[in-house]
Amino acid sequence: MMKTLTVGLGERSYPIHIGSGLLANSDLLSAHLPRKRVAIVTNTTVAPLYLETLQYTLQEIGVHSVSVILPDGEVYKTSETLNLIYDALLTHRCERSTVLIALGGGVIGDMTGYAAATYLRGVPFIQIPTTLLSQVDSSVGGKTGINHPLGKNMIGAFYQPKLVLADIATLNTLPDKELSAGLAEVIKYGLIRDLPFLEWLEQNMDKLLARDTEALQYAVMRSCQNKAEVVAADERESGERALLNLGHTFGHAIESGMGYGNWLHGEGVAAGTMMAADLSQRLGWISAADVSRIRRLFERALLPVTAPDLGAENYLNYMGHDKKVEGGKLRFVLLRKIGQAELVSGVPPHLLLQTLDACCKGVAAELPGARPGDSGHD
C-alpha cells in the first residue's frame, strides 16, 4: 500500500509517494503537470528499463515528452554533461511551463534539479528516484548540483521539486553493491536522530538485503520521514540539516581522492561514518562498544568499514574544500551518543590525525578502476 509524506515548506510543500508500481500510476503525476509537455532526463542504464513505462504513463494523460539520455556514472556529474541537458531543452524549445522529470539515481536527480533551477531562471521538476540511495536521501530536500575536480557537489543550488515518486519496484533491478550503498544513508538516520529506527535496522537487515518489499518500503518511508522533518526545519542547512552529513566530510574526501565513481557514495559514507565514530570515541563521547556496534551494522550491510589510505595530507586537503568549513576551520558531524549527532568545530588536530591513521592503517589506496556509476541497475 502506498504511503505519502509531505515536506512542509509552506507554499512550496510537496508530497513524497512511496510504494510499488507507482511508475505506472498516472494519477500521481497528472496533478503536477499543468501543461502537457515534459522533458525526461535519464541515463543509458535506466532508460532501457523504465523510460518506456514512464512515457506510456504520460501518454495516458495526454502529456507529450522529450527525452534526454545522459551517460551513466558519477564521473559525468560535470558542467559538460549539464550542458547536454540545456542543449536538449533549447533544441526542443522547452518553455518555463515545461516540467523536467529526473528518472534515475542521485547523479541524474542532482543534475536535473540544477538544470531546472537555472534553465530560464527556473522551471518545475519532479524526482523519480530509481536507486535506494536516491529514494532515501538525494531526491528529498532540494539539494542540486554538480561536482568539481576539487570537491564533490561544490556547484549547485537549493531548489525543491514539485513531487517525489519513489517506486520500490525499481529496486528489483539494482545490483547488490548499489543496494548496500543506499543502506549507508538509511543507517545514518538511525545514528543521528532515530535510535528506534536503528534498532529496527539491526533486527531487519537480512530482510532488506533479501529485498523484502515491505521492509524496503518501511526503510524508505522512515528515512524520508526523518529527512522531511529536518528539511522543513532547516531548508538551507544553516543548522540542524548539517547533521545529515554524518560521515560525509570524510566520505567526500574518499570519493574525490579515489576519483569520482571508483568508490560509490554510500561506500564512502560508510567508511567515513566509521572515521567519525572513531573521532567521537577519541573525544570521549561514545564508547568502544558503541563503535563496534556501528561497525557490525555496516558489515552486515556489506559496506566497507576501513577507509583507503590517501595520506593524512591529502585527506586534510580534500576536507578543506568541504561545504561545512567555516572561518577556515574544519567542522565535523560527530556522535554525542548513538541516536544524537552534533556539528563540531575545532577538533584537536592530534585526535584527527590519530583517527586518520587508525582508520586507514594497512589499507592502501588502489588505482582507479571501473566501478558502478550512478544508477547501478542490472
C-alpha positions as CSV (number, residue, x, y, z in Angstrom):
1,M,0.0,0.0,0.0
2,M,1.3,3.4,-1.0
3,K,2.5,5.8,1.8
4,T,2.5,9.5,1.4
5,L,4.6,12.0,3.3
6,T,4.8,15.8,3.0
7,V,7.9,18.0,3.0
8,G,6.4,21.1,4.8
9,L,7.8,24.2,3.2
10,G,4.7,26.4,3.2
11,E,3.6,27.3,-0.4
12,R,6.5,25.1,-1.7
13,S,5.5,22.0,0.2
14,Y,5.4,18.8,-1.8
15,P,4.4,15.1,-1.4
16,I,6.6,12.1,-1.3
17,H,4.8,9.0,-2.6
18,I,6.3,5.6,-1.6
19,G,5.1,2.3,-2.9
20,S,5.4,-0.4,-5.5
21,G,4.3,0.1,-9.1
22,L,3.9,3.8,-8.8
23,L,5.7,4.5,-12.1
24,A,2.6,3.3,-14.0
25,N,0.2,5.4,-11.8
26,S,-0.7,8.4,-14.0
27,D,-3.0,10.0,-11.3
28,L,0.1,10.7,-9.1
29,L,1.7,12.7,-11.9
30,S,-1.2,14.5,-13.5
31,A,-1.9,16.9,-10.7
32,H,1.7,18.2,-11.1
33,L,1.7,18.6,-14.8
34,P,-0.4,21.8,-15.6
35,R,1.0,21.9,-19.1
36,K,1.0,18.8,-21.3
37,R,4.8,18.9,-22.1
38,V,7.7,17.4,-20.1
39,A,11.3,16.7,-20.6
40,I,12.5,13.4,-19.1
41,V,16.2,13.3,-18.1
42,T,17.6,9.8,-17.5
43,N,20.8,7.8,-18.4
44,T,21.9,5.0,-20.6
45,T,21.4,2.4,-17.9
46,V,17.9,3.4,-16.6
47,A,16.4,4.3,-20.0
48,P,16.1,0.7,-21.3
49,L,14.5,-0.3,-18.0
50,Y,12.0,2.4,-17.2
51,L,11.8,5.1,-19.8
52,E,9.1,3.4,-21.9
53,T,6.9,2.8,-18.9
54,L,7.1,6.4,-17.9
55,Q,6.4,7.6,-21.4
56,Y,3.4,5.3,-21.7
57,T,2.1,6.6,-18.3
58,L,2.4,10.2,-19.5
59,Q,0.7,9.4,-22.8
60,E,-2.3,8.1,-20.9
61,I,-2.9,11.6,-19.6
62,G,-2.1,13.3,-22.9
63,V,1.4,14.5,-21.9
64,H,4.0,14.8,-24.7
65,S,7.5,14.1,-23.6
66,V,11.0,14.6,-24.9
67,S,13.9,12.5,-23.5
68,V,17.4,13.4,-22.6
69,I,19.6,10.3,-22.2
70,L,22.9,11.0,-20.5
71,P,26.0,8.8,-19.9
72,D,25.8,6.9,-16.6
73,G,28.2,7.5,-13.7
74,E,29.4,9.9,-11.1
75,V,32.3,10.8,-13.4
76,Y,29.8,12.5,-15.7
77,K,28.3,14.8,-13.0
78,T,30.0,17.8,-14.6
79,S,29.3,21.1,-16.3
80,E,29.9,19.4,-19.7
81,T,27.2,16.9,-19.1
82,L,24.9,19.5,-17.6
83,N,25.2,21.4,-20.9
84,L,23.8,18.3,-22.7
85,I,20.5,18.9,-20.8
86,Y,20.5,22.6,-21.7
87,D,21.2,21.8,-25.3
88,A,18.2,19.4,-25.5
89,L,15.9,21.8,-23.7
90,L,16.9,24.7,-26.1
91,T,16.7,22.4,-29.2
92,H,13.2,21.4,-28.3
93,R,12.2,24.9,-27.4
94,C,11.2,24.0,-23.9
95,E,9.4,26.8,-22.1
96,R,9.1,27.8,-18.4
97,S,6.0,25.7,-18.2
98,T,7.9,22.6,-19.3
99,V,8.3,20.2,-16.3
100,L,11.7,18.4,-16.0
101,I,11.4,14.8,-14.7
102,A,14.5,13.2,-13.2
103,L,14.4,9.4,-13.8
104,G,17.4,7.8,-12.2
105,G,19.7,7.8,-9.3
106,G,21.4,10.6,-7.4
107,V,23.5,11.9,-10.2
108,I,20.5,12.3,-12.5
109,G,18.4,13.8,-9.8
110,D,21.1,16.3,-8.8
111,M,21.9,17.4,-12.4
112,T,18.2,17.6,-13.4
113,G,17.4,19.6,-10.4
114,Y,20.3,22.0,-11.1
115,A,19.2,22.3,-14.7
116,A,15.6,23.1,-13.6
117,A,16.9,25.7,-11.1
118,T,18.9,27.5,-13.8
119,Y,17.1,27.0,-17.2
120,L,15.2,30.1,-18.0
121,R,15.9,31.1,-14.3
122,G,13.7,28.3,-13.0
123,V,11.3,25.6,-14.3
124,P,9.4,23.0,-12.3
125,F,10.8,19.5,-11.8
126,I,9.8,16.1,-10.5
127,Q,12.0,13.5,-8.9
128,I,11.5,9.8,-9.7
129,P,14.5,8.1,-8.0
130,T,15.3,4.6,-9.0
131,T,18.1,3.7,-6.5
132,L,17.8,3.1,-2.8
133,L,20.3,5.9,-2.0
134,S,18.3,8.4,-4.1
135,Q,15.0,7.3,-2.7
136,V,16.1,7.8,0.9
137,D,18.3,10.8,0.5
138,S,19.2,12.8,-2.6
139,S,15.7,13.1,-4.1
140,V,14.3,14.8,-1.0
141,G,15.3,18.2,0.2
142,G,16.2,20.2,-2.9
143,K,19.9,19.9,-3.0
144,T,21.0,20.0,-6.6
145,G,24.4,20.4,-8.3
146,I,27.4,19.0,-10.0
147,N,30.9,18.1,-9.0
148,H,34.2,20.0,-9.4
149,P,37.6,18.3,-9.6
150,L,38.5,19.9,-6.2
151,G,35.3,18.8,-4.4
152,K,32.0,16.9,-4.7
153,N,28.8,18.9,-5.1
154,M,30.6,22.2,-4.8
155,I,28.5,23.9,-7.5
156,G,24.7,23.9,-7.2
157,A,21.5,25.4,-5.7
158,F,18.8,24.7,-3.3
159,Y,15.8,24.0,-5.5
160,Q,12.8,22.0,-4.4
161,P,10.9,19.5,-6.6
162,K,7.2,19.5,-7.0
163,L,6.9,15.8,-6.3
164,V,9.0,12.8,-5.3
165,L,7.8,9.4,-6.6
166,A,9.7,6.6,-5.0
167,D,8.7,3.3,-6.7
168,I,10.1,0.4,-4.6
169,A,9.8,-1.9,-7.6
170,T,12.7,-0.2,-9.4
171,L,15.0,-1.5,-6.7
172,N,14.5,-5.0,-8.1
173,T,17.0,-4.3,-10.9
174,L,19.6,-2.8,-8.5
175,P,22.8,-4.7,-8.0
176,D,23.7,-5.9,-4.5
177,K,26.5,-3.3,-4.3
178,E,24.2,-0.4,-5.0
179,L,21.6,-1.7,-2.6
180,S,24.2,-1.8,0.1
181,A,25.4,1.7,-0.8
182,G,21.9,3.0,-0.2
183,L,21.7,1.3,3.2
184,A,24.6,3.5,4.3
185,E,22.3,6.6,4.2
186,V,19.5,4.6,5.8
187,I,21.7,3.7,8.7
188,K,22.7,7.3,9.0
189,Y,19.2,8.4,10.1
190,G,19.2,6.0,13.0
191,L,22.7,7.1,14.1
192,I,22.0,10.8,14.1
193,R,18.4,11.1,15.4
194,D,16.3,7.9,15.4
195,L,17.5,5.2,17.7
196,P,14.4,3.1,17.5
197,F,14.9,3.0,13.7
198,L,18.5,1.9,14.2
199,E,17.3,-0.9,16.4
200,W,14.8,-1.9,13.7
201,L,17.6,-1.9,11.2
202,E,19.6,-4.2,13.4
203,Q,16.6,-6.6,13.5
204,N,15.7,-6.4,9.8
205,M,19.0,-6.0,7.9
206,D,18.7,-9.6,6.5
207,K,15.2,-8.7,5.1
208,L,16.5,-5.6,3.5
209,L,19.4,-7.4,1.8
210,A,16.9,-10.0,0.6
211,R,14.8,-7.2,-1.0
212,D,11.7,-7.8,1.1
213,T,9.3,-5.3,-0.4
214,E,7.6,-4.5,2.9
215,A,10.9,-4.0,4.7
216,L,12.3,-1.8,1.9
217,Q,9.2,0.3,1.8
218,Y,9.3,0.9,5.6
219,A,13.0,1.8,5.4
220,V,12.4,4.3,2.6
221,M,9.4,5.7,4.4
222,R,11.1,6.1,7.8
223,S,14.2,7.6,6.1
224,C,12.2,10.1,4.1
225,Q,10.2,11.0,7.2
226,N,13.4,11.8,9.1
227,K,14.7,13.9,6.2
228,A,11.5,15.7,5.6
229,E,11.4,16.8,9.2
230,V,14.9,18.1,9.1
231,V,14.4,19.9,5.8
232,A,11.2,21.5,7.0
233,A,13.1,22.9,10.0
234,D,16.3,23.9,8.2
235,E,15.9,24.1,4.4
236,R,19.3,25.7,3.6
237,E,21.5,23.9,6.0
238,S,22.1,26.7,8.5
239,G,21.8,24.4,11.5
240,E,20.2,21.0,12.0
241,R,20.3,19.9,8.4
242,A,24.1,19.8,8.5
243,L,23.7,16.8,10.8
244,L,22.5,14.8,7.8
245,N,26.2,14.9,6.7
246,L,27.4,12.3,9.2
247,G,30.4,10.6,7.6
248,H,30.2,12.8,4.5
249,T,33.2,15.1,5.3
250,F,35.5,12.0,5.3
251,G,33.4,10.2,2.7
252,H,33.5,13.0,0.1
253,A,37.3,13.1,0.6
254,I,37.4,9.4,-0.2
255,E,35.3,9.9,-3.3
256,S,37.4,12.8,-4.5
257,G,40.8,11.2,-3.6
258,M,40.0,7.9,-5.3
259,G,38.4,9.5,-8.4
260,Y,34.7,10.0,-8.8
261,G,32.9,6.7,-9.3
262,N,35.6,4.4,-8.0
263,W,34.0,4.4,-4.6
264,L,30.2,4.6,-4.5
265,H,28.9,7.4,-2.5
266,G,27.4,5.1,0.1
267,E,30.6,3.2,0.4
268,G,32.4,6.5,1.1
269,V,29.7,7.4,3.7
270,A,30.1,4.1,5.4
271,A,33.8,4.3,5.8
272,G,33.5,8.0,6.6
273,T,31.0,7.3,9.3
274,M,33.4,4.8,10.9
275,M,36.0,7.6,10.9
276,A,33.5,9.9,12.5
277,A,32.7,7.3,15.1
278,D,36.4,6.8,15.9
279,L,36.8,10.5,16.3
280,S,33.7,10.7,18.5
281,Q,35.2,8.0,20.7
282,R,38.6,9.8,21.0
283,L,36.6,12.9,22.2
284,G,35.1,10.7,24.9
285,W,31.6,10.9,23.6
286,I,30.9,7.3,22.7
287,S,32.4,4.1,23.9
288,A,34.4,1.4,22.1
289,A,31.4,-0.8,22.4
290,D,29.3,1.8,20.5
291,V,31.9,2.0,17.7
292,S,31.9,-1.8,17.5
293,R,28.1,-1.8,17.3
294,I,28.2,0.7,14.4
295,R,30.9,-1.4,12.6
296,R,28.8,-4.6,12.9
297,L,25.8,-3.0,11.3
298,F,27.8,-1.6,8.4
299,E,29.5,-5.0,8.0
300,R,26.1,-6.7,8.0
301,A,25.0,-4.3,5.2
302,L,28.1,-5.4,3.2
303,L,29.7,-2.0,3.4
304,P,33.4,-1.1,3.8
305,V,34.4,-0.1,7.4
306,T,38.0,0.8,6.6
307,A,39.0,3.8,4.5
308,P,41.6,3.9,1.8
309,D,45.0,5.3,2.8
310,L,45.1,8.5,0.8
311,G,47.6,10.0,3.3
312,A,46.8,12.5,6.0
313,E,47.8,15.5,3.9
314,N,45.5,14.5,1.1
315,Y,42.6,13.9,3.5
316,L,43.1,17.3,5.0
317,N,43.4,19.0,1.6
318,Y,40.2,17.4,0.3
319,M,38.3,18.0,3.5
320,G,39.4,21.7,3.4
321,H,37.0,22.1,0.4
322,D,34.1,20.7,2.4
323,K,31.0,22.9,2.4
324,K,30.8,22.9,6.2
325,V,34.2,24.7,6.5
326,E,33.7,27.9,8.4
327,G,36.3,30.6,9.1
328,G,38.9,28.3,7.6
329,K,38.1,25.6,10.2
330,L,37.0,22.1,9.5
331,R,33.7,21.1,11.0
332,F,32.6,17.5,11.6
333,V,29.3,15.9,12.3
334,L,30.1,13.6,15.2
335,L,28.1,11.4,17.6
336,R,27.4,12.7,21.1
337,K,25.8,9.3,21.6
338,I,24.2,6.8,19.3
339,G,21.0,8.5,18.1
340,Q,22.3,12.0,18.7
341,A,24.7,13.9,16.4
342,E,26.4,17.3,16.8
343,L,28.2,19.6,14.5
344,V,31.7,20.2,15.9
345,S,34.3,22.9,15.1
346,G,37.9,23.0,16.4
347,V,38.6,19.3,16.8
348,P,42.1,18.9,18.3
349,P,44.4,18.2,15.4
350,H,46.3,15.4,17.1
351,L,43.0,13.5,17.6
352,L,42.0,14.0,13.9
353,L,45.4,12.7,12.8
354,Q,45.0,9.7,15.1
355,T,41.7,8.9,13.5
356,L,43.1,9.2,10.0
357,D,46.0,6.9,11.0
358,A,43.8,4.3,12.8
359,C,41.0,4.1,10.2
360,C,43.3,3.9,7.2
361,K,46.0,1.7,8.6
362,G,47.0,-1.2,6.3
363,V,44.6,-0.2,3.5
364,A,46.5,1.2,0.5
365,A,44.5,3.3,-1.9
366,E,44.1,1.3,-5.2
367,L,44.5,2.8,-8.6
368,P,41.2,3.9,-10.0
369,G,39.4,1.2,-11.9
370,A,35.9,0.5,-13.4
371,R,33.2,0.7,-10.7
372,P,29.5,1.1,-10.9
373,G,28.2,4.6,-11.5
374,D,25.0,6.5,-10.6
375,S,22.1,4.2,-11.4
376,G,23.6,0.8,-10.8
377,H,20.8,-1.1,-12.4
378,D,21.3,-4.5,-14.0
